[in-house]
Structure formats: structure tokens, C-alpha cells
Amino acid sequence: MDGGRVPVDDTADVVIVGGGAAGLSLAHQLTRTGSLAVTVVEPPPGPARPAERTWCYWDQGLGDFGEAVSASWSGLRVHGADGHPVTVDPAPLRYLMLRSAAFEQLVHSRLARSPRGRILRATAEAVRDVAHGAEVRCTTPDGRTLTLGARHVFDSRPPRTLPVARTRLLQHFRGWFVRTAGDRFDPAVADLMDFRVPQPRHGLAFGYVLPLAPDRALVEYTGFSRTPLTTAAYEEALGAYTRTTLRLGPLTVEAAEQGVIPMTDARFPRRVGRSVFRIGTAGGATRPATGYTFAAVQRQSRAIAASLLRDGRARVPPPHGRRALAMDAVLLRALDTGRIDGPDFFTGLFRSTPPHRLLRFLDGATTPWEDWGIGLRVPVGPMLGTAVELPFLRRRSHPAPAAAPRPEDSP
């Protein structure tokens, strides 16, 4: 909607609000040719700026951001609740880890070399459509108010409220970057899900171990449930997991991270005005049944850039296909109602499905025939019953998950 005329302090072809994975990935794609003027509005250091995060995904190579990849693994392992491990080699895919600080530094350096890309340190206050595009009103660290004009605005800020949904779970976690007194880890194998931890009465929980060296790793405690834990509860769970299950012995916690990711069958709007779009988690890039986001963000960013560079039109495609979202909706509901046993379900998938096909399935890249074959390996009765029930359930509003504490808030 158009408002009163406001003087514009600066203009660009594209303004991107938010300098996280989605915003910077899109900026990277749009500035590669130098044909578009792109401004990224990032909050300055302070409470509005997210704490450092870890992003993981799988790919055949290192991709566009290989210089920032801090670790990768050729082997993946899942421990069933019965203690029996399943180790797979998903070649030609590898599991890759990015730390947000390294990723941001890499993309910032590329934007600095681009003649038409720039970073603006400011807090975005409002985004609106105007007659010939859109405007972003923001406040600089010294208190000045700036109005940025653009043909298109892409907003990656997390939504304050989630769209209505039939099911909403949270993937919530706390992780320790640990250093052990001796060699305790196999740097070639990442533990994606370790169900040897005590399971909650509702939902599921697992350990997650990403070795960085024989004596260093990121060790996380993760839950899928309706509500997150307190920091003290995560600390207790991590202490028990590292001592009793992993038996790591003496260790030092060098850093910690904590987060909450919505897992929901909500329909996230990707266009919220004539010239205003949402991207990243705000635009539905988070895979509902797994919480993985980074790979979908890359697909979405490439597609948006291709459209703008081809004919100047902004098209934001759905990050996930309808079939994948429908299957995720059934799984989320089955987990939320307790109709299926989460640890048995995920362990069974890894035990019965070729690893490369399973990872493509989790990324929404399998064919209907492959999906059918995987579907026959899951608890058919509970899943079919849930699928029949879903169309009759009412969608309800849910609050957005609270932001994770910043490092200085963590013990």
C-alpha cells in the first residue's frame, strides 16, 4: 500500500533486509554480474544482531562458499535407541559445516569487491510498497533515520508470528564446542542422530556430534517437541550425554550455541506486497520435518537472481515442492500425536534406504516412484491414518519461537 511521500536518502535496484544466510546468499547471487545495485541492511553489533550460528547441509562439492566451510564428513551415523549404530557413506555427497561468522566475512569481502553491492549497518524499522517499488525505513547506529528506495525489497527477518498451521513443533537445541583430554572422535564420521539419550514423554530427543578434530567436536542435545527447555535443562542433558553416553572423560567447553527452529505445516507467504518479498525461514525455506534450511536458501537465491537478471521481474519460487511438504505435514502430525515412535522411525529410514537416495529424499529431490519406495518402509498404518485425518483439521495460530540467548547470556 502506498503511504505519504517521504524523501528517499538512497536508491538501489534491490534492498535486502537482514544479513544472515538468506540475505547474504541472495546478495551474493545478485552481485555476481555487477548489473544490479544491491544494498543489504544489517543490524549493527548489539542485541538485534543474532549470535554466531552453525549451518549444515550436504552437497557433492564445496559449492559457492567452500572457502568458509569449516569441516566436512564422508560418513554419517545414526544410533538407535537400542544402542546399535547405522553408519552410511552417502557418496558422492558430503555433509558440510559452515559457521555464520566465516560465511558473513566471505560474502562481505565479495560484496566489497563488487562495484554495485554494499552493506549498510542499520536497523530496519519498516518496509512498505510505494508507487514505483518499495521503501525501507531504517535507523543508523548514530540515531539517524534513513529511507532507502528500491524496485524490489527482500525481507529475511524472522516473522514475529507464524502463519496458521495444523501442527507446530519446535526443533530446539543447545551445543557445546568441546575439547577433550585425549582423542575421542573420528573426524570422518558425523553423528546425525544419537537416540541413546533419555526420551521425553512427548516428542523425541537425540544427540548430535560433529567432530572437528580427534579431540574437538560440536556436541549438541536436540529435541523435537512443542516447547523448548531451559538453558539449565540443556546443560544438564549435555553433561549427562558427554559423560555417560559418549564417555568423553575430562573436557573443556570452549563455546556454546543455542537455538529454536519452527517445524510447522504453515504456509509461509513469499510475496507480501507488489514489490516486497520474504525469503529464508520467513519465506518457508526451513524444511518442516528436519529443520534444514541452508540448501533450500541456495536454491531459492539462485532462482530469484536468475529471474531478476533475465527480465527484471522478481519471482520467489517455493523452496520445497508440494509433495515434500505434504509428506512433512503427515510426519509432523504423526510425531505430535505420538502415533509413531520418532527414534524408531528415523533409525529405520537410515537402516532401510540407500544413503544417497535418503539424503535426496530429505532434500525433496526424489521422484514420486522413489518416494513410494521409501514410504513402504515407514509405519504405513499410522501414516495413512494421519494423512486421512489432516484435511479435516483446523489451522490455528501459533506464536513464533523465542530467539536464542546471545553468547553473553550463556553460562
Disulfide bonds with the S-S distance in Angstrom:
none
